[in-house]
Amino acid sequence: MTTAPQKIRPLSARSLRRIAGSLLVTSLVATPIVWLGGSAQASSKTKTTTTTYKIPAGTVLNIGDQEQFLQTALTDSGALKGAPYKVNFVEFDSGPLVNAGFAAHQIDLGFMGDLPAALAVQSGLPVKAVAAMLPIGASEFLLAKPGITSISQLKGQTVAYTTGTAEQAFALRALATAGLSQQDVTQVNVALDQLGTALESGSAVASVVSVEQKVEYQQTNPTAQVLATQLTVKPASYDYMLATQSALNNKAKLAAIDDFTVRLIKAENWVKTHEAQYNTDYYVNLFHLTTAEAQLILKAGGTYKYVPLNGSEINALQNVVDLLSNAGAIPKSFNASPLFSTAVSARYNAIVKATTQVG
């Protein structure tokens, strides 16, 4: 059974980095969408790298999703067909709210950007990274109004980005390329869906925007320049699937997580080879964009590659934490490495190695 999608515009469709917010359970906004898996036998076409352990009937994975991002790719691609467990998609408005879902014991797995993942550690949530995704192409942009052509020109100016999100981490990394920090600019802190509006209204001379917002702004401001993208700042920005320790300690759920990871990769392969259908199903039908806008969005970047957890992501995540600390955005730095487990990473890495990826 599914619920009808809300008529909302995508904020950051493929990066899906979300608005700031506290981890209070009272802030949680979630809509369960249940996808019923097939029989108790796994599909013979699904390649796994785990043992032959049979997932018992009645096993359920509760997945924290955002803007039906995972759900659309998994259901449209047919990647969930034959799954020997039930998948319950729980919709959240932000990465921090996915963390709230973990705190409320509503989900087993959740999808988010790097900063919310780091804040999960800071909050002491019992979660581990079970997958890492590296965007192919740029999915975040530091876009300036016409006349601003370099990051150095932003000193003393207004820059829009949303506190507590991966957009903030990207903004700080971009500013650092010109020797600037958060203190060198005046932040305009608005919700993610208002970042493009901040440019239009003139409340900011530059803004961290999604692909969609970039396309829309440059259609009416063709001389506006992109000052930085995810591809021009270091270190790389990863997105993560996190799982609760209780799910990882449950033999049935652990096996289901392994199988689900394979299906995630297969769904992403489908997106890359069925762009026209994906554009229609996700951007046009769900978010009511035009076909032309949808094509521009996907052309600008926004697919993923699932990458091994090999230590580079730990360094990247620690960089986010240190940037925030140095900027005074958090009281003090903290160690981000507890998000990662050697044993969990080894299971995931074996899956990535054994599962073919397109592109």
C-alpha positions as CSV (number, residue, x, y, z in Angstrom):
1,M,0.0,0.0,0.0
2,T,1.3,3.4,-0.9
3,T,0.3,7.0,-0.2
4,A,-0.1,9.6,-2.9
5,P,3.0,11.8,-3.2
6,Q,2.7,15.4,-2.0
7,K,3.0,18.1,-4.7
8,I,6.3,19.5,-3.6
9,R,9.3,20.7,-5.6
10,P,12.5,18.8,-5.2
11,L,15.0,20.6,-3.1
12,S,18.2,18.9,-3.9
13,A,17.0,15.9,-5.8
14,R,20.1,13.7,-6.1
15,S,22.2,15.0,-3.3
16,L,19.2,15.1,-1.0
17,R,21.0,17.1,1.7
18,R,18.4,18.5,3.9
19,I,17.4,21.4,6.2
20,A,18.8,21.9,9.7
21,G,16.8,21.0,12.7
22,S,17.2,19.6,16.2
23,L,17.1,15.9,16.8
24,L,14.1,16.2,19.0
25,V,11.6,13.5,18.3
26,T,8.8,16.2,18.3
27,S,10.4,17.6,15.2
28,L,9.9,14.3,13.3
29,V,7.7,14.4,10.1
30,A,7.4,11.0,8.6
31,T,5.0,9.1,6.4
32,P,5.2,5.4,6.2
33,I,4.9,3.9,2.8
34,V,4.9,0.1,2.8
35,W,6.3,-1.9,-0.1
36,L,5.5,-5.6,0.3
37,G,8.3,-7.9,-0.8
38,G,7.7,-11.0,-2.8
39,S,8.0,-14.6,-1.6
40,A,10.3,-15.7,1.1
41,Q,12.7,-16.9,-1.5
42,A,15.3,-14.5,-2.9
43,S,15.3,-13.9,-6.6
44,S,17.7,-16.1,-8.4
45,K,18.8,-13.1,-10.4
46,T,20.0,-11.2,-7.4
47,K,23.7,-11.6,-6.8
48,T,24.7,-11.5,-3.2
49,T,28.0,-12.0,-1.4
50,T,26.6,-13.1,1.9
51,T,26.0,-16.6,3.3
52,T,23.1,-18.8,2.4
53,Y,21.2,-17.8,5.5
54,K,17.5,-17.8,4.7
55,I,15.8,-14.6,5.8
56,P,12.8,-15.7,7.8
57,A,9.3,-14.7,6.6
58,G,8.0,-11.6,8.3
59,T,11.3,-9.8,8.4
60,V,10.8,-6.0,7.9
61,L,13.3,-3.3,7.0
62,N,12.2,0.2,7.9
63,I,14.0,2.6,5.5
64,G,14.3,6.4,6.2
65,D,13.9,8.0,2.8
66,Q,13.7,11.6,1.6
67,E,11.4,12.9,-1.1
68,Q,10.7,9.3,-2.3
69,F,14.2,9.3,-3.7
70,L,15.1,5.7,-2.8
71,Q,11.5,4.5,-3.2
72,T,11.2,5.8,-6.8
73,A,14.4,4.2,-8.0
74,L,13.8,0.9,-6.3
75,T,10.2,0.4,-7.3
76,D,10.5,1.8,-10.9
77,S,13.5,-0.4,-11.6
78,G,11.9,-3.5,-10.2
79,A,14.9,-4.0,-8.0
80,L,12.8,-5.0,-5.1
81,K,11.1,-7.8,-6.9
82,G,11.5,-11.1,-5.1
83,A,12.9,-9.5,-1.9
84,P,12.5,-12.1,0.9
85,Y,11.4,-9.3,3.4
86,K,9.1,-6.3,3.6
87,V,10.3,-2.8,3.0
88,N,8.6,0.0,4.8
89,F,9.7,3.4,3.4
90,V,9.4,6.2,6.0
91,E,9.5,9.7,4.5
92,F,11.4,12.5,6.2
93,D,12.0,16.2,5.3
94,S,15.7,16.3,6.1
95,G,18.8,14.4,7.1
96,P,18.5,15.7,10.7
97,L,15.0,14.4,10.8
98,V,16.2,11.0,9.6
99,N,18.4,11.1,12.6
100,A,15.3,11.9,14.7
101,G,13.8,8.7,13.2
102,F,16.7,6.8,14.5
103,A,16.3,8.3,17.9
104,A,12.6,7.4,17.9
105,H,13.4,3.8,16.9
106,Q,11.2,4.2,13.8
107,I,13.8,3.1,11.2
108,D,16.5,0.5,10.7
109,L,18.3,2.3,7.9
110,G,18.4,5.9,6.8
111,F,19.8,8.0,3.9
112,M,21.6,11.3,4.4
113,G,24.4,13.6,3.5
114,D,27.8,13.9,5.2
115,L,27.0,16.6,7.8
116,P,23.9,14.9,9.2
117,A,25.9,11.7,9.3
118,A,28.5,13.4,11.4
119,L,25.9,14.9,13.7
120,A,24.6,11.4,14.3
121,V,27.9,10.7,15.9
122,Q,27.9,13.9,17.9
123,S,24.4,13.0,19.2
124,G,25.5,9.6,20.3
125,L,23.1,7.7,18.0
126,P,23.9,4.0,17.8
127,V,24.3,3.8,14.1
128,K,27.0,2.7,11.6
129,A,27.6,3.5,8.0
130,V,26.6,0.5,5.8
131,A,27.0,2.2,2.4
132,A,28.7,5.2,0.9
133,M,27.7,7.0,-2.4
134,L,29.8,9.4,-4.3
135,P,27.9,11.7,-6.7
136,I,28.8,11.5,-10.3
137,G,28.9,15.0,-11.6
138,A,28.1,18.1,-9.6
139,S,25.0,18.1,-7.5
140,E,25.7,21.2,-5.4
141,F,26.7,24.6,-6.6
142,L,27.8,27.9,-5.1
143,L,26.0,30.2,-7.5
144,A,26.4,34.0,-7.5
145,K,24.4,36.8,-8.9
146,P,25.6,38.4,-12.2
147,G,28.7,40.5,-11.6
148,I,30.2,38.2,-9.0
149,T,32.9,36.0,-10.7
150,S,35.1,34.7,-7.9
151,I,34.8,33.4,-4.3
152,S,37.2,36.1,-3.1
153,Q,34.6,38.7,-4.0
154,L,32.3,37.2,-1.3
155,K,34.3,38.6,1.6
156,G,32.0,40.8,3.6
157,Q,29.0,39.8,1.4
158,T,25.9,37.8,2.1
159,V,25.9,34.1,1.3
160,A,22.9,31.8,1.6
161,Y,23.3,28.2,3.0
162,T,21.3,26.2,5.5
163,T,22.8,25.6,8.9
164,G,23.2,22.0,9.9
165,T,23.2,20.5,6.4
166,A,25.7,19.2,3.9
167,E,25.1,22.5,2.1
168,Q,26.8,24.3,5.0
169,A,29.8,21.9,4.8
170,F,30.0,22.5,1.1
171,A,29.8,26.3,1.6
172,L,32.7,26.3,4.1
173,R,34.8,24.1,1.8
174,A,34.2,26.4,-1.1
175,L,35.0,29.6,1.0
176,A,38.2,27.9,2.1
177,T,39.5,27.6,-1.5
178,A,39.8,31.4,-1.4
179,G,41.2,31.6,2.1
180,L,37.8,32.6,3.6
181,S,35.9,31.3,6.5
182,Q,32.3,31.6,7.8
183,Q,33.3,34.7,9.7
184,D,34.3,36.4,6.5
185,V,30.8,36.4,5.1
186,T,27.3,37.1,6.4
187,Q,25.3,33.9,6.3
188,V,21.7,34.0,5.2
189,N,20.2,31.0,6.9
190,V,17.1,29.9,5.1
191,A,15.4,26.6,4.4
192,L,16.8,24.5,1.5
193,D,13.8,25.3,-0.8
194,Q,14.5,29.0,-0.3
195,L,18.1,29.0,-1.3
196,G,17.4,29.9,-4.9
197,T,14.9,32.5,-3.7
198,A,17.6,34.2,-1.7
199,L,19.4,35.0,-4.9
200,E,16.2,36.1,-6.7
201,S,15.2,38.5,-3.9
202,G,18.6,40.0,-3.5
203,S,18.9,38.9,0.2
204,A,22.2,37.1,-0.8
205,V,24.7,37.8,-3.5
206,A,25.6,34.0,-3.6
207,S,23.9,30.9,-2.5
208,V,24.5,27.1,-2.3
209,V,21.9,25.7,-4.6
210,S,20.7,22.4,-6.0
211,V,20.8,21.4,-9.6
212,E,17.1,22.4,-9.9
213,Q,17.7,25.8,-8.3
214,K,20.7,26.5,-10.5
215,V,18.8,25.6,-13.7
216,E,15.9,27.9,-12.7
217,Y,18.0,30.9,-11.7
218,Q,20.2,30.8,-14.8
219,Q,17.2,30.6,-17.0
220,T,16.3,34.2,-16.0
221,N,19.9,35.2,-15.1
222,P,22.0,33.6,-17.9
223,T,25.2,35.5,-16.9
224,A,25.1,34.2,-13.3
225,Q,28.3,32.2,-12.6
226,V,28.9,29.1,-10.7
227,L,31.8,29.8,-8.3
228,A,32.3,26.3,-7.0
229,T,30.8,22.8,-7.2
230,Q,31.3,19.5,-5.4
231,L,34.0,18.7,-8.0
232,T,36.1,21.8,-7.3
233,V,36.4,21.5,-3.5
234,K,38.2,18.9,-1.4
235,P,37.8,16.5,0.2
236,A,35.0,14.7,-1.6
237,S,31.4,14.8,-0.2
238,Y,29.8,11.4,0.3
239,D,26.2,10.4,1.0
240,Y,25.5,7.6,3.4
241,M,23.2,4.8,4.3
242,L,23.3,4.3,8.1
243,A,21.9,1.4,10.0
244,T,21.1,1.0,13.7
245,Q,23.3,-1.2,15.8
246,S,20.2,-3.2,16.8
247,A,19.4,-4.0,13.2
248,L,23.0,-5.0,12.6
249,N,22.9,-7.2,15.7
250,N,19.7,-8.9,14.3
251,K,20.7,-11.9,12.1
252,A,17.6,-11.6,9.9
253,K,17.8,-7.8,9.5
254,L,21.6,-7.9,8.8
255,A,21.0,-10.4,6.0
256,A,18.2,-8.2,4.7
257,I,20.5,-5.2,4.8
258,D,23.1,-7.0,2.7
259,D,20.4,-8.0,0.2
260,F,18.9,-4.5,0.1
261,T,22.3,-3.0,-0.6
262,V,22.6,-5.1,-3.7
263,R,19.2,-4.0,-4.8
264,L,20.1,-0.3,-4.2
265,I,23.1,-0.7,-6.6
266,K,20.9,-2.4,-9.2
267,A,18.3,0.4,-8.9
268,E,21.0,3.0,-9.5
269,N,22.2,1.1,-12.5
270,W,18.6,1.3,-13.8
271,V,18.5,5.0,-13.3
272,K,21.6,5.5,-15.4
273,T,20.3,3.4,-18.3
274,H,16.7,4.6,-18.2
275,E,17.1,8.4,-17.8
276,A,14.1,9.3,-19.9
277,Q,11.7,7.1,-17.8
278,Y,13.3,8.2,-14.6
279,N,13.0,11.9,-15.6
280,T,9.3,11.4,-16.2
281,D,8.6,9.3,-13.1
282,Y,10.5,11.4,-10.6
283,Y,10.9,15.0,-11.8
284,V,7.8,15.3,-14.0
285,N,5.1,13.2,-12.4
286,L,6.2,13.5,-8.8
287,F,7.5,17.1,-8.7
288,H,5.6,18.5,-11.7
289,L,8.6,19.9,-13.5
290,T,8.6,20.2,-17.3
291,T,10.4,17.6,-19.3
292,A,12.9,20.2,-20.4
293,E,13.7,21.1,-16.8
294,A,14.0,17.5,-15.9
295,Q,16.5,16.8,-18.7
296,L,18.6,19.8,-17.7
297,I,18.7,18.6,-14.1
298,L,19.8,15.1,-14.9
299,K,22.3,16.4,-17.5
300,A,23.9,18.7,-14.9
301,G,24.7,15.7,-12.7
302,G,23.1,13.6,-10.1
303,T,23.7,9.9,-10.4
304,Y,25.7,8.0,-7.8
305,K,28.5,5.4,-7.6
306,Y,28.6,3.2,-4.6
307,V,32.2,3.3,-3.3
308,P,34.1,1.1,-0.8
309,L,34.5,2.3,2.7
310,N,38.2,2.4,2.8
311,G,39.1,5.3,5.1
312,S,39.0,8.2,2.7
313,E,35.4,8.9,3.8
314,I,36.5,9.0,7.4
315,N,39.0,11.7,6.6
316,A,36.4,13.6,4.5
317,L,33.8,13.4,7.3
318,Q,36.4,14.6,9.9
319,N,37.1,17.5,7.6
320,V,33.5,18.5,7.8
321,V,33.5,18.4,11.6
322,D,36.8,20.4,11.8
323,L,35.5,23.0,9.4
324,L,32.3,23.5,11.5
325,S,34.4,23.7,14.7
326,N,36.8,26.2,13.3
327,A,33.9,28.3,12.0
328,G,32.3,28.3,15.5
329,A,29.3,26.5,14.1
330,I,29.6,23.7,16.7
331,P,31.1,24.2,20.2
332,K,34.1,21.9,19.6
333,S,35.4,19.3,17.2
334,F,34.7,15.6,17.8
335,N,35.9,12.3,16.4
336,A,33.7,11.1,13.5
337,S,35.3,7.7,13.2
338,P,32.8,5.9,15.5
339,L,30.3,6.1,12.5
340,F,32.4,3.3,10.9
341,S,32.9,-0.3,11.8
342,T,35.6,-2.5,10.3
343,A,33.4,-5.5,10.2
344,V,30.4,-3.7,8.8
345,S,32.6,-2.0,6.2
346,A,34.1,-5.3,5.1
347,R,30.6,-6.8,4.4
348,Y,29.6,-3.8,2.4
349,N,32.9,-3.7,0.5
350,A,32.5,-7.3,-0.5
351,I,29.0,-6.4,-1.9
352,V,30.4,-3.5,-3.9
353,K,33.2,-5.6,-5.3
354,A,30.8,-8.4,-6.4
355,T,28.1,-6.2,-7.9
356,T,28.5,-4.7,-11.3
357,Q,27.9,-0.9,-11.5
358,V,27.0,1.1,-14.7
359,G,29.2,4.1,-15.3
